[in-house]
Amino acid sequence: MASVSVFLMSVLGAVLLINFNTNSVQSREINIKEVTQRVRRSEECDAEDEYNSNVLCCAGTRYTLTFEHSRCCGKSAYNPITSICCGGVVQWNLRSQSRCCGRKPYNPMIYDCCGGRLIRRSHNNANGCCNGTPYDPRHFTCCQGKVSWRRGTGWCCGKRVFDGDSYICCNEILYPRNSRHERCCGKRSYNPEYYMCCEGKVTWKPGEGQDYYCCGPTAYDPRFYQCCSGYVQWRSGYCS
């Protein structure tokens, strides 16, 4: 009778141990090793593996999945819930570290990544990155990878910063803004109240208060003229 009791107690202990181990594994966050089980039956994946939802091929390395949302990171497989792939290296994702800066995961609420470097964000989030150089966009502007002092609207004209209320940029050439309606025609600026842009050239409007058309580089009044093969002719209903 005593031997039977010992046997039952040992069985009960084994069951409790199994349940404890099972619960401890389930309660623990899945780590990288628990994501997949390496099979390596072949260094190269088979064609049918592409249609097998239980298999993941990462750069020729074959994995049998134990987690359906596994992804590849280089030759490794990982769980995107608990890990992150940065520069081909699997790193722990501490939930808040949801982005990569090179091979380093980081929290975008605390840091910015600029030129592969982590820059701590300022209290007012005034952080910018210009060709790998951090800058404050409240006082500076980034134009074609160059940081310059901000002027007025802080618009760029090539690598130069200008005030859009005072100047207009046409093909990286600055002109004083004589009117708020100023526009660009190729490399030149013009006032559309008096001029038109026809084939990239500024030309006089024949008059005011009408809709004028372009005929080649020339503006014309369609009430009296017509355009025939790039030439302006008197309006006759047909081209001569």
Residue pairs with C-beta under 8 A, 6 or more apart in sequence:
25 34
29 82
30 67
30 79
30 81
30 82
31 79
31 82
32 76
32 78
32 79
32 82
32 83
32 90
34 66
34 67
34 79
35 65
35 66
35 67
35 70
35 77
35 78
35 79
35 82
35 83
36 56
36 63
36 64
36 65
36 66
36 67
36 70
36 77
37 63
37 64
37 66
38 61
38 63
39 62
39 63
39 64
40 61
40 62
41 62
42 62
43 60
43 61
43 62
44 60
45 55
45 57
45 60
45 62
46 62
49 55
49 57
49 62
50 57
53 65
53 68
54 64
54 65
55 62
55 63
55 64
55 65
56 62
56 63
56 65
56 70
56 71
56 72
56 77
57 63
57 72
58 72
58 73
58 74
58 75
58 76
58 77
59 72
59 74
59 75
60 75
61 75
61 76
63 70
63 77
65 77
67 79
69 79
69 80
69 81
70 77
70 78
70 79
70 80
71 77
71 78
71 80
71 85
72 78
72 85
73 85
73 88
73 89
73 90
74 85
74 88
74 89
76 90
78 85
78 90
80 93
81 93
82 92
82 93
83 90
83 91
83 92
83 93
84 90
84 91
84 92
84 93
84 97
84 98
84 100
84 105
85 91
85 100
86 100
86 101
86 102
86 103
86 104
86 105
87 100
87 102
87 103
88 103
89 103
91 97
91 103
91 104
91 105
92 105
93 105
94 105
96 107
96 109
96 110
97 105
97 106
97 107
98 105
98 107
98 108
99 105
99 106
99 107
99 108
99 113
100 106
100 113
101 111
101 113
101 116
101 117
101 118
102 113
102 116
104 118
106 113
106 118
109 121
110 120
110 121
111 118
111 119
111 120
111 121
112 118
112 119
112 121
112 127
112 129
112 134
113 119
113 129
114 127
114 129
114 132
114 133
114 134
115 129
115 131
115 132
115 133
115 134
116 132
117 132
117 134
119 127
119 129
119 134
121 127
122 136
126 136
126 137
126 138
127 134
127 136
127 137
128 134
128 135
128 136
128 137
128 140
128 142
129 135
129 142
130 140
130 142
130 145
130 146
130 147
131 142
131 145
131 146
133 147
135 142
135 147
137 150
138 150
139 149
139 150
140 147
140 148
140 149
140 150
141 147
141 148
141 149
141 150
141 151
141 154
141 155
141 156
141 161
142 156
143 156
143 157
143 158
143 159
143 160
143 161
144 156
144 158
144 159
146 159
148 159
148 160
148 161
149 161
150 161
151 161
151 162
151 163
152 162
152 163
152 164
152 165
152 166
153 162
153 163
153 164
153 165
154 161
154 163
155 161
155 162
155 163
155 164
155 169
156 162
156 169
157 167
157 169
157 172
157 173
157 174
158 169
158 172
160 174
162 169
162 174
164 177
165 177
166 176
166 177
167 174
167 175
167 176
167 177
168 174
168 175
168 177
168 182
168 183
168 184
168 189
169 175
169 184
170 184
170 185
170 186
170 187
170 188
170 189
171 184
171 186
171 187
173 187
175 182
175 188
175 189
177 189
178 191
179 191
179 193
181 191
181 192
181 193
182 189
182 190
182 191
183 189
183 190
183 191
183 192
183 197
184 190
185 195
185 197
185 200
185 201
185 202
186 197
186 200
186 201
188 202
190 196
190 197
190 202
193 208
194 204
194 205
194 208
195 202
195 203
195 204
195 205
196 202
196 203
196 204
196 205
196 212
196 214
196 219
197 203
198 214
198 215
198 216
198 217
198 218
198 219
199 214
199 216
199 217
201 217
203 214
203 217
203 218
203 219
204 219
205 212
205 219
206 212
206 219
206 220
206 221
207 221
210 221
210 223
211 222
212 219
212 220
212 221
212 222
213 219
213 220
213 222
213 227
214 220
214 227
215 225
215 227
215 230
215 231
215 232
216 227
216 230
216 231
218 232
220 226
220 227
220 232
222 235
223 235
224 234
224 235
225 232
225 233
225 234
225 235
226 232
226 233
226 234
226 235
226 236
226 239
227 233
228 239
228 240
229 239
233 239
233 240
